[in-house]
Amino acid sequence: MNLNEVLLHLEKNFDEDLERVREFLRMPSISYTGEGIQETASKLKEVIEELGGTAEVVPTKGHPIVFGEFDEGQEHTLLVYGMYDVMPTDEEGWTVDPWGAEIKELPKFGPCIINRGAVNTKGPLGAFFNTIRAIKEVDGKLPVNLIFAVEGEEEMGSRNFPAFLEQYKEKLAKAEAVLFPFFEQDEVGTPGLVLGTKGLLYFELVCQGGDWGGPTSRGIHGSFNAWVKNPAWRLVQALSTMVDVDENIIIEGLLNDVSEIPAKERDILEQQIKEGIYDEKVFLENYDVKRLKYDGTGMDVWEKLYSRPQLNIDGIYSGYTGPGTKTLLPHIATAKVDVRMVPHMEPDEVVRLIREHLDKHGFADIEMNVANKYYWSKVSVDEHVVQAMIDTYRTMGKEPQIQPLNPGSAPYYVFERYLQIPYVTGGMGHGARQHSSDEYCTVQGVLDFEKSMAIFFDHYCQRVSGKQDRQETISK
């Protein structure tokens, strides 16, 4: 690949490329409502075909998956995973039209695109196609074959993605590794690289009046709490049995399968903390948090983020929550809860243990309705695709923050368990406020990301061909 020429081409054509990204962002594609889903899937098919690939919109029991191929006749093949669905925009605090892709000056970051999906993850996906376009226009073909699997239900737990992988397993088996293009630089410019993800169990606990007490079919006057029990209190009491005062999980057996950070990754983490690549003060400032859950600094707190599961209340609601006063004794109370699971916790076993815990503590009447399940996943730092991303960051003058595990969750287990191939998430560029108002990505970050993807292709080809020690001058 003529890398220098590709990078220059990206710089010269950036204004046009940026508009393509903004146009893509302006298309709503909300997984939970279905708004714009079909139109966005069709747009992706059109883009892949326009760039010389083949594509189809694959129907599922839910939202479609876009499958595409660039067969360049090359020796090696990468599977590009992506998602075109986004969260709704119903939260308060938007300062611009959430579908306007407006460019606004933000303190510390300069010009930024503000839009739902700017960072998570339609911004990176749109920019990735700009890199493909640049390579094609400079070289005529890509240095590797690409297979695309872009889903429309990631925000809903990738419900139909495993079935798609089974259906297309033969075609996907040509891939040697998976690339998930993403803006990975944090607020101070350090790119992150994760070596796996925590698993996710998301469920609702519902407490309704019944034989134990409480109103059964409707809320009643609040004064009757003098002699009628309240489902909201009962639900709070049930939740309080699951953790201690420091929010450590105390459900019997839940931590039995928890594994420690592997020794090699622990050494990397410890060294990077010493070098200042990890700094919990940056997190506290950027997330407006006064103190961490655990005492200590450095390794004392960072290892807990990556090695411990969590049990989090995402929301709890019951009764009257409107303006003014209304005394009410509700008949039902609900809590939305998630558990982030580390290796080697299994979601079905976690469900069983939580159910047994509730029953044992006298809360058998409380319903547990499971919504989403992700398995945890791990990848070795020594994989070619991982090393190529590390090479990319270093080529661009950045030492990555290598994380043993993503504290969040993503469906990477499907690649590990269905296809048995390694994966990497990566790319330069910065964005934030995912799932929140004024989600943004920096304009400069879009260009940096596009360049990083071209550099990644070059390094990946070097790695898989055994030429990773070759030195090359990169234009800036």
C-alpha positions as CSV (number, residue, x, y, z in Angstrom):
1,M,0.0,0.0,0.0
2,N,1.3,3.5,-0.9
3,L,0.7,4.7,2.7
4,N,2.1,8.2,2.4
5,E,0.0,8.9,-0.7
6,V,-3.1,7.6,1.1
7,L,-2.5,9.8,4.1
8,L,-2.0,12.9,1.9
9,H,-5.2,12.0,0.0
10,L,-7.2,11.9,3.2
11,E,-5.9,15.3,4.2
12,K,-6.7,16.9,0.8
13,N,-10.2,15.5,0.7
14,F,-11.1,15.9,4.4
15,D,-13.7,18.6,3.9
16,E,-15.7,16.3,1.6
17,D,-15.1,13.3,3.8
18,L,-16.3,15.1,6.8
19,E,-19.6,16.0,5.1
20,R,-20.1,12.3,4.3
21,V,-19.8,11.5,8.0
22,R,-22.2,14.3,9.0
23,E,-24.7,13.2,6.4
24,F,-24.6,9.6,7.7
25,L,-25.0,10.9,11.3
26,R,-28.1,12.8,10.3
27,M,-29.9,9.6,9.6
28,P,-31.8,8.4,12.7
29,S,-31.4,4.7,13.4
30,I,-32.9,4.1,16.9
31,S,-32.9,0.5,17.8
32,Y,-35.6,0.6,20.5
33,T,-38.1,2.4,18.3
34,G,-37.0,1.2,14.9
35,E,-36.9,4.8,13.5
36,G,-34.7,5.0,10.5
37,I,-33.4,1.4,10.9
38,Q,-34.3,0.1,7.4
39,E,-33.2,3.3,5.7
40,T,-29.8,3.3,7.4
41,A,-29.2,-0.4,6.6
42,S,-30.0,0.3,3.0
43,K,-27.6,3.3,3.0
44,L,-24.8,1.1,4.3
45,K,-25.4,-1.4,1.5
46,E,-25.3,1.4,-1.0
47,V,-22.0,2.7,0.3
48,I,-20.3,-0.7,0.2
49,E,-21.5,-1.3,-3.3
50,E,-20.5,2.2,-4.4
51,L,-16.9,1.5,-3.2
52,G,-16.7,-1.7,-5.2
53,G,-17.8,-4.3,-2.7
54,T,-20.9,-6.6,-2.6
55,A,-23.5,-6.2,0.1
56,E,-26.9,-7.4,1.3
57,V,-29.3,-6.4,4.0
58,V,-29.9,-9.7,5.9
59,P,-33.3,-9.9,7.6
60,T,-33.4,-11.2,11.2
61,K,-36.2,-11.7,13.7
62,G,-35.4,-8.1,14.7
63,H,-33.4,-5.4,12.9
64,P,-31.5,-6.4,9.8
65,I,-27.7,-7.0,9.6
66,V,-25.7,-5.6,6.7
67,F,-23.3,-8.2,5.3
68,G,-20.7,-7.0,2.8
69,E,-17.5,-8.1,1.2
70,F,-14.5,-6.6,-0.5
71,D,-12.8,-9.5,-2.2
72,E,-9.5,-7.9,-3.3
73,G,-7.7,-11.2,-4.2
74,Q,-5.4,-10.7,-1.2
75,E,-3.9,-13.4,1.0
76,H,-5.4,-12.2,4.3
77,T,-9.0,-11.3,5.3
78,L,-10.3,-9.1,8.2
79,L,-13.9,-9.1,9.5
80,V,-15.1,-5.6,10.2
81,Y,-17.7,-5.5,12.9
82,G,-19.9,-2.5,13.4
83,M,-23.2,-1.3,14.6
84,Y,-25.5,1.3,12.9
85,D,-28.1,1.5,15.7
86,V,-28.1,4.2,18.4
87,M,-29.9,5.1,21.6
88,P,-33.0,7.4,21.7
89,T,-32.5,11.2,22.2
90,D,-35.1,11.7,24.8
91,E,-32.7,12.8,27.6
92,E,-32.6,16.4,28.7
93,G,-29.7,18.7,28.1
94,W,-29.3,18.7,24.3
95,T,-28.1,22.2,23.2
96,V,-28.5,21.5,19.5
97,D,-30.7,19.3,17.3
98,P,-29.5,15.7,18.1
99,W,-29.8,14.8,14.4
100,G,-28.3,18.0,13.0
101,A,-24.6,16.9,13.1
102,E,-23.8,20.6,13.9
103,I,-20.2,21.6,14.4
104,K,-19.8,23.4,17.7
105,E,-16.7,24.7,19.5
106,L,-16.3,22.8,22.8
107,P,-13.9,23.9,25.6
108,K,-10.6,21.9,25.5
109,F,-11.6,20.0,22.3
110,G,-12.2,22.7,19.6
111,P,-14.6,22.1,16.7
112,C,-16.8,19.0,17.5
113,I,-19.7,17.3,15.7
114,I,-22.6,17.0,18.1
115,N,-25.1,14.3,17.2
116,R,-26.5,11.0,18.5
117,G,-24.1,8.3,17.3
118,A,-21.2,10.7,16.8
119,V,-18.9,8.4,18.8
120,N,-21.1,5.4,19.5
121,T,-20.6,4.4,16.8
122,K,-21.9,5.8,13.5
123,G,-19.1,8.4,13.5
124,P,-16.3,5.9,13.4
125,L,-18.2,3.7,11.0
126,G,-18.8,6.5,8.5
127,A,-15.2,7.6,8.7
128,F,-14.0,4.1,8.2
129,F,-15.5,4.1,4.7
130,N,-13.6,7.3,3.9
131,T,-10.4,5.4,4.5
132,I,-11.5,2.6,2.2
133,R,-12.4,5.2,-0.4
134,A,-9.0,6.8,-0.1
135,I,-7.0,3.6,-0.4
136,K,-9.1,2.5,-3.4
137,E,-8.6,5.8,-5.2
138,V,-4.8,5.7,-4.6
139,D,-4.0,2.0,-5.0
140,G,-7.0,0.7,-6.8
141,K,-7.6,-2.0,-4.2
142,L,-7.3,-2.7,-0.5
143,P,-4.3,-4.5,1.0
144,V,-6.5,-7.0,2.7
145,N,-9.9,-8.6,1.9
146,L,-12.7,-7.2,4.1
147,I,-15.9,-8.8,5.3
148,F,-18.5,-6.5,7.0
149,A,-21.0,-7.6,9.6
150,V,-22.9,-4.4,10.8
151,E,-25.8,-5.0,13.1
152,G,-28.7,-2.9,14.1
153,E,-29.4,-4.2,17.6
154,E,-26.3,-3.7,19.6
155,E,-28.0,-1.3,21.9
156,M,-30.6,-3.9,22.5
157,G,-28.1,-6.7,23.4
158,S,-27.3,-8.0,19.9
159,R,-30.2,-10.3,20.2
160,N,-30.1,-11.8,16.7
161,F,-26.4,-11.5,16.0
162,P,-25.4,-15.0,17.2
163,A,-28.1,-16.5,14.9
164,F,-26.6,-14.5,12.0
165,L,-23.2,-15.8,12.7
166,E,-24.5,-19.3,12.6
167,Q,-26.3,-18.6,9.3
168,Y,-23.2,-17.0,7.7
169,K,-20.5,-19.0,9.4
170,E,-19.1,-20.4,6.2
171,K,-18.6,-17.0,4.7
172,L,-17.3,-15.4,7.9
173,A,-14.8,-18.3,8.4
174,K,-12.6,-16.7,5.7
175,A,-11.6,-14.0,8.2
176,E,-8.5,-14.4,10.4
177,A,-9.3,-11.6,12.8
178,V,-11.9,-9.0,13.7
179,L,-11.6,-5.2,13.6
180,F,-14.1,-2.9,15.4
181,P,-13.3,0.6,14.2
182,F,-13.8,3.1,17.1
183,F,-12.6,6.5,18.4
184,E,-10.4,5.3,21.3
185,Q,-8.6,8.5,22.5
186,D,-9.6,9.8,25.9
187,E,-10.0,13.4,27.0
188,V,-6.2,13.9,27.2
189,G,-5.4,12.2,23.9
190,T,-4.3,8.7,25.2
191,P,-5.7,5.9,23.0
192,G,-7.1,2.9,24.8
193,L,-6.8,-0.8,23.8
194,V,-8.9,-3.4,25.6
195,L,-8.0,-7.1,25.8
196,G,-11.5,-8.3,26.3
197,T,-14.8,-7.2,27.7
198,K,-16.9,-7.9,30.8
199,G,-20.0,-9.9,30.3
200,L,-23.4,-8.3,30.9
201,L,-26.6,-9.5,32.6
202,Y,-29.4,-7.0,32.5
203,F,-32.7,-7.7,34.3
204,E,-35.7,-6.2,36.0
205,L,-36.8,-6.9,39.5
206,V,-40.6,-6.4,40.0
207,C,-42.3,-6.3,43.3
208,Q,-46.1,-6.3,43.3
209,G,-48.6,-6.4,46.1
210,G,-49.8,-10.0,46.9
211,D,-50.0,-12.5,49.7
212,W,-47.0,-10.9,51.5
213,G,-49.0,-7.6,51.7
214,G,-49.3,-4.4,49.7
215,P,-52.0,-3.2,47.3
216,T,-52.5,-5.8,44.4
217,S,-54.1,-4.0,41.5
218,R,-53.7,-0.2,42.0
219,G,-52.1,2.4,44.1
220,I,-54.0,3.5,47.2
221,H,-53.9,6.6,49.6
222,G,-50.5,7.0,51.2
223,S,-52.0,7.2,54.7
224,F,-52.9,3.5,54.5
225,N,-49.2,2.7,54.9
226,A,-50.0,2.8,58.6
227,W,-51.3,-0.7,58.1
228,V,-50.6,-1.8,54.5
229,K,-47.1,-2.7,53.4
230,N,-45.4,-0.9,50.5
231,P,-43.9,-2.8,47.5
232,A,-41.3,0.0,47.0
233,W,-40.0,-0.6,50.5
234,R,-40.0,-4.3,50.0
235,L,-38.0,-4.0,46.7
236,V,-35.5,-1.7,48.4
237,Q,-35.1,-4.2,51.2
238,A,-34.5,-7.0,48.7
239,L,-31.9,-5.0,46.8
240,S,-30.1,-4.1,50.1
241,T,-29.5,-7.8,50.8
242,M,-27.3,-8.1,47.7
243,V,-24.5,-5.8,48.6
244,D,-22.8,-4.5,51.8
245,V,-22.4,-0.8,52.8
246,D,-19.5,-0.4,50.3
247,E,-21.5,-2.0,47.5
248,N,-19.5,-5.2,47.4
249,I,-21.5,-8.1,46.1
250,I,-22.5,-10.5,48.9
251,I,-24.7,-12.9,47.0
252,E,-23.6,-16.4,48.0
253,G,-21.5,-18.1,45.4
254,L,-21.5,-15.3,42.9
255,L,-17.8,-14.6,43.1
256,N,-16.7,-18.3,43.1
257,D,-15.7,-18.3,39.4
258,V,-14.1,-14.9,39.3
259,S,-10.5,-15.0,37.8
260,E,-7.6,-12.7,38.5
261,I,-6.0,-10.5,35.8
262,P,-3.4,-12.7,34.0
263,A,0.1,-12.2,35.2
264,K,1.4,-10.7,31.9
265,E,-1.4,-8.2,31.7
266,R,-1.0,-7.4,35.3
267,D,2.7,-6.6,34.7
268,I,1.7,-4.3,31.8
269,L,-0.9,-2.6,33.9
270,E,1.5,-2.0,36.8
271,Q,4.2,-0.6,34.5
272,Q,1.8,1.7,32.7
273,I,0.5,3.1,36.0
274,K,4.1,3.8,37.0
275,E,4.6,5.6,33.7
276,G,1.6,7.8,34.3
277,I,-0.4,6.4,31.4
278,Y,-3.2,5.6,34.0
279,D,-4.4,8.4,36.1
280,E,-7.6,8.1,38.1
281,K,-7.7,11.8,38.7
282,V,-8.5,12.3,34.9
283,F,-11.5,10.0,35.3
284,L,-12.7,11.8,38.5
285,E,-12.5,15.2,36.7
286,N,-14.1,14.2,33.4
287,Y,-16.9,12.3,35.0
288,D,-17.5,14.8,37.8
289,V,-17.0,12.3,40.5
290,K,-15.7,13.4,43.9
291,R,-14.1,10.1,45.0
292,L,-13.8,6.5,44.0
293,K,-15.7,3.6,45.5
294,Y,-12.4,2.1,46.9
295,D,-9.7,3.8,48.9
296,G,-6.1,4.0,47.6
297,T,-4.5,5.0,44.3
298,G,-2.8,3.5,41.3
299,M,-2.8,-0.3,41.2
300,D,-5.0,-0.5,44.3
301,V,-8.0,0.9,42.4
302,W,-7.3,0.2,38.8
303,E,-7.0,-3.6,39.2
304,K,-10.5,-3.6,40.9
305,L,-12.0,-1.9,37.8
306,Y,-10.8,-4.7,35.6
307,S,-10.9,-7.7,37.9
308,R,-14.2,-7.4,39.8
309,P,-17.8,-7.8,38.8
310,Q,-20.4,-5.2,39.6
311,L,-24.0,-5.2,40.5
312,N,-25.5,-1.8,39.5
313,I,-29.0,-0.3,39.9
314,D,-29.6,1.5,36.6
315,G,-33.0,2.8,37.7
316,I,-35.7,2.3,40.3
317,Y,-39.2,3.6,40.1
318,S,-42.6,3.3,41.7
319,G,-45.7,5.3,42.6
320,Y,-46.0,9.0,42.0
321,T,-42.9,10.8,40.5
322,G,-44.5,13.9,39.0
323,P,-44.4,17.6,40.2
324,G,-46.0,18.7,43.4
325,T,-47.3,16.3,46.1
326,K,-49.5,13.3,45.8
327,T,-49.5,10.8,48.7
328,L,-49.7,7.4,47.3
329,L,-49.0,3.8,48.3
330,P,-48.1,2.1,45.0
331,H,-49.0,-1.4,44.1
332,I,-45.9,-2.1,42.1
333,A,-42.2,-1.2,42.2
334,T,-39.5,-2.0,39.6
335,A,-35.7,-1.9,39.5
336,K,-33.5,-2.2,36.4
337,V,-30.3,-3.9,37.4
338,D,-27.1,-5.0,35.5
339,V,-24.3,-7.3,36.5
340,R,-20.9,-6.9,34.7
341,M,-19.3,-10.3,34.7
342,V,-15.5,-11.0,34.6
343,P,-13.9,-14.2,33.5
344,H,-15.0,-17.0,34.2
345,M,-18.5,-16.1,35.3
346,E,-21.4,-17.5,33.3
347,P,-24.6,-15.5,32.9
348,D,-27.0,-18.4,33.4
349,E,-25.3,-19.3,36.6
350,V,-25.4,-15.7,37.8
351,V,-29.2,-15.7,37.1
352,R,-29.6,-18.9,39.1
353,L,-27.6,-17.6,42.1
354,I,-29.5,-14.2,42.2
355,R,-32.9,-16.1,42.1
356,E,-31.8,-18.4,44.9
357,H,-30.6,-15.5,46.9
358,L,-33.9,-13.7,46.7
359,D,-35.8,-16.9,47.6
360,K,-33.5,-17.6,50.5
361,H,-34.0,-14.1,51.9
362,G,-37.8,-14.3,51.8
363,F,-38.4,-12.5,48.5
364,A,-39.7,-15.4,46.3
365,D,-42.6,-13.2,45.2
366,I,-40.3,-10.7,43.5
367,E,-40.1,-11.4,39.7
368,M,-36.8,-11.5,37.9
369,N,-37.2,-10.7,34.2
370,V,-34.0,-11.1,32.2
371,A,-33.6,-8.8,29.2
372,N,-30.0,-9.1,27.9
373,K,-27.1,-11.5,28.4
374,Y,-23.5,-11.1,27.1
375,Y,-20.7,-13.5,27.9
376,W,-17.3,-12.1,28.9
377,S,-14.5,-12.3,26.3
378,K,-10.7,-12.3,26.3
379,V,-8.0,-11.8,23.7
380,S,-4.3,-12.2,23.9
381,V,-2.0,-9.1,23.7
382,D,0.3,-11.2,21.4
383,E,-2.3,-11.6,18.6
384,H,-1.2,-10.0,15.3
385,V,-4.3,-7.9,15.1
386,V,-3.7,-6.5,18.6
387,Q,0.0,-5.9,18.0
388,A,-0.9,-4.1,14.8
389,M,-3.1,-1.7,16.6
390,I,-0.4,-1.0,19.2
391,D,2.0,-0.4,16.3
392,T,-0.5,2.1,14.8
393,Y,-0.7,4.1,18.0
394,R,3.0,4.2,18.4
395,T,3.5,5.2,14.8
396,M,1.2,8.2,15.5
397,G,3.2,9.2,18.5
398,K,0.9,7.8,21.2
399,E,1.6,5.1,23.8
400,P,-1.7,3.2,24.3
401,Q,-3.4,2.5,27.6
402,I,-3.6,-1.3,27.5
403,Q,-6.6,-2.4,29.5
404,P,-6.9,-6.0,30.7
405,L,-10.7,-5.8,30.3
406,N,-13.2,-3.3,29.0
407,P,-15.3,-2.3,32.1
408,G,-18.3,-2.2,29.7
409,S,-19.7,-4.9,27.5
410,A,-19.8,-5.7,23.8
411,P,-20.7,-8.9,21.9
412,Y,-17.1,-10.0,21.3
413,Y,-17.8,-13.4,22.7
414,V,-19.6,-14.3,19.5
415,F,-16.3,-14.0,17.6
416,E,-14.4,-16.0,20.2
417,R,-17.1,-18.7,20.7
418,Y,-18.6,-19.0,17.2
419,L,-15.6,-18.2,14.9
420,Q,-12.6,-18.8,17.2
421,I,-10.8,-15.7,15.9
422,P,-9.1,-12.8,17.7
423,Y,-10.4,-9.2,17.6
424,V,-9.4,-5.7,18.4
425,T,-11.2,-2.4,18.9
426,G,-9.3,0.7,17.9
427,G,-8.5,3.9,16.1
428,M,-7.4,7.4,16.9
429,G,-10.0,10.1,17.5
430,H,-11.9,11.3,20.5
431,G,-15.6,11.5,21.4
432,A,-17.7,11.1,24.5
433,R,-21.1,11.5,26.2
434,Q,-22.4,8.2,24.7
435,H,-26.0,7.5,25.7
436,S,-26.2,11.1,26.9
437,S,-27.1,14.6,25.7
438,D,-24.7,16.4,23.4
439,E,-22.8,13.3,22.3
440,Y,-19.8,14.5,20.4
441,C,-16.7,13.6,18.5
442,T,-13.9,16.1,17.6
443,V,-13.5,17.1,14.0
444,Q,-9.7,16.7,14.1
445,G,-10.3,13.2,15.6
446,V,-12.2,12.2,12.5
447,L,-9.2,12.9,10.3
448,D,-6.8,11.3,12.8
449,F,-9.1,8.2,12.9
450,E,-9.1,7.9,9.1
451,K,-5.4,8.1,9.0
452,S,-5.0,5.5,11.8
453,M,-7.1,3.0,9.9
454,A,-4.8,3.3,6.9
455,I,-1.8,2.9,9.1
456,F,-3.4,-0.1,10.9
457,F,-3.9,-1.9,7.6
458,D,-0.2,-1.3,6.8
459,H,0.9,-2.6,10.1
460,Y,-1.5,-5.6,10.0
461,C,-0.1,-6.7,6.6
462,Q,3.4,-6.4,8.0
463,R,2.5,-8.5,11.0
464,V,0.8,-11.3,9.2
465,S,3.6,-11.4,6.5
466,G,6.4,-11.4,9.1
467,K,7.7,-8.0,8.1
468,Q,6.7,-6.1,11.3
469,D,10.2,-4.9,11.9
470,R,10.3,-2.9,8.6
471,Q,10.7,0.8,9.2
472,E,8.8,3.3,7.1
473,T,8.6,7.1,7.3
474,I,5.1,8.3,7.7
475,S,4.0,11.7,6.4
476,K,2.4,14.0,8.9
